[in-house]
Amino acid sequence: MEADQPPGSKTPRSLDSAYSFSVSIALGLALFIGGLVISLTFANTSVVGLIFGVPLILAGLAVPLVMMRNELFTKHEVAGECPHCAAPLKTSDATLKLECPGCGGTVVVRDMTLRAG
């Protein structure tokens, strides 16, 4: 597999659905917690908590929903034949490795293709 590529070159990993879900949840959580901290810190002294904190809390709730609707973060189907026995296989791009139900061989999903593993 890796013998096909020159040494030192590695294909960049594209964003799959599991990675993008994690990023959107982490970003939303960071915004929500930041807004909560600002709101609680400046609650009694000024309106800074209302001006900055509340919009950050709302953004923390909305950002994951908006990011998940983005076409970049949709799940892509990978369909093809098993490299060992040519049985038809269908999986998602989030799958790293699977076992062929026909022959039991290990199949690796890389660059939206099915390869022998």
C-alpha positions as CSV (number, residue, x, y, z in Angstrom):
1,M,0.0,0.0,0.0
2,E,2.5,2.6,1.1
3,A,5.1,1.3,-1.4
4,D,3.1,3.0,-4.1
5,Q,4.0,6.4,-2.7
6,P,7.4,8.0,-2.6
7,P,9.0,8.1,0.9
8,G,8.0,11.1,3.0
9,S,4.8,11.8,1.1
10,K,1.6,11.2,2.8
11,T,-1.9,11.9,1.5
12,P,-3.7,14.5,3.7
13,R,-6.6,13.2,5.6
14,S,-9.9,14.8,4.6
15,L,-12.5,15.8,7.1
16,D,-14.8,12.9,7.7
17,S,-18.2,13.1,9.5
18,A,-16.9,12.0,12.9
19,Y,-14.1,14.5,13.0
20,S,-16.3,17.4,11.8
21,F,-18.9,16.5,14.4
22,S,-16.3,16.6,17.2
23,V,-15.0,20.0,16.0
24,S,-18.4,21.5,15.8
25,I,-19.4,20.3,19.3
26,A,-16.0,21.5,20.8
27,L,-16.4,24.9,19.2
28,G,-20.0,25.2,20.4
29,L,-19.0,24.1,23.9
30,A,-16.1,26.6,24.0
31,L,-18.4,29.5,23.0
32,F,-21.1,28.4,25.5
33,I,-18.6,28.1,28.4
34,G,-16.9,31.4,27.5
35,G,-20.3,33.2,27.4
36,L,-21.3,31.6,30.7
37,V,-18.0,32.7,32.4
38,I,-18.3,36.3,31.1
39,S,-22.0,36.5,32.1
40,L,-21.3,35.2,35.6
41,T,-18.1,37.2,36.1
42,F,-19.7,40.6,35.2
43,A,-23.2,39.9,36.4
44,N,-23.3,42.4,39.3
45,T,-20.9,45.1,38.1
46,S,-21.9,46.1,34.6
47,V,-23.9,45.2,31.5
48,V,-20.8,43.6,29.9
49,G,-22.2,40.2,30.8
50,L,-25.3,40.9,28.9
51,I,-23.6,42.5,25.9
52,F,-21.0,39.8,25.4
53,G,-22.0,36.8,27.5
54,V,-25.5,36.2,26.3
55,P,-24.6,36.3,22.5
56,L,-21.7,33.9,23.1
57,I,-24.1,31.5,24.9
58,L,-26.5,31.7,22.0
59,A,-23.7,31.3,19.5
60,G,-22.5,28.2,21.4
61,L,-25.9,26.7,21.0
62,A,-26.3,27.6,17.3
63,V,-22.8,27.0,15.9
64,P,-23.0,23.2,16.0
65,L,-26.4,23.1,14.4
66,V,-25.2,25.5,11.6
67,M,-22.0,23.5,11.1
68,M,-23.8,20.2,10.8
69,R,-26.0,21.6,8.0
70,N,-22.9,22.5,6.0
71,E,-22.3,20.2,3.1
72,L,-18.7,19.8,4.1
73,F,-19.7,17.9,7.2
74,T,-22.1,15.4,5.6
75,K,-21.4,11.7,5.7
76,H,-20.2,10.3,2.4
77,E,-20.9,6.7,1.3
78,V,-18.0,4.6,0.0
79,A,-19.1,1.7,-2.2
80,G,-16.9,-0.7,-4.0
81,E,-15.7,-4.3,-4.2
82,C,-13.7,-6.2,-1.7
83,P,-10.1,-6.2,-2.8
84,H,-9.8,-9.9,-1.7
85,C,-13.0,-11.5,-3.0
86,A,-14.7,-8.8,-5.1
87,A,-17.9,-8.9,-2.9
88,P,-19.8,-5.7,-3.0
89,L,-19.2,-3.5,0.1
90,K,-20.8,-0.3,1.2
91,T,-19.7,1.8,4.2
92,S,-19.2,5.4,5.3
93,D,-16.1,7.6,5.1
94,A,-15.9,7.5,8.9
95,T,-15.0,3.8,8.8
96,L,-11.2,3.2,9.0
97,K,-11.2,-0.6,8.8
98,L,-13.8,-3.2,8.3
99,E,-14.1,-7.0,7.8
100,C,-15.5,-8.3,4.6
101,P,-18.7,-10.3,5.3
102,G,-17.9,-12.5,2.3
103,C,-14.3,-13.6,2.9
104,G,-13.5,-12.2,6.3
105,G,-10.6,-10.2,4.9
106,T,-9.6,-6.9,6.3
107,V,-10.5,-3.9,4.2
108,V,-9.1,-0.3,4.8
109,V,-11.0,2.8,3.8
110,R,-8.6,5.4,2.6
111,D,-9.2,8.4,0.2
112,M,-12.8,7.3,-0.5
113,T,-11.5,3.9,-1.8
114,L,-11.5,0.4,-0.4
115,R,-8.0,-1.2,-0.1
116,A,-6.7,-4.5,1.2
117,G,-5.6,-4.1,4.8
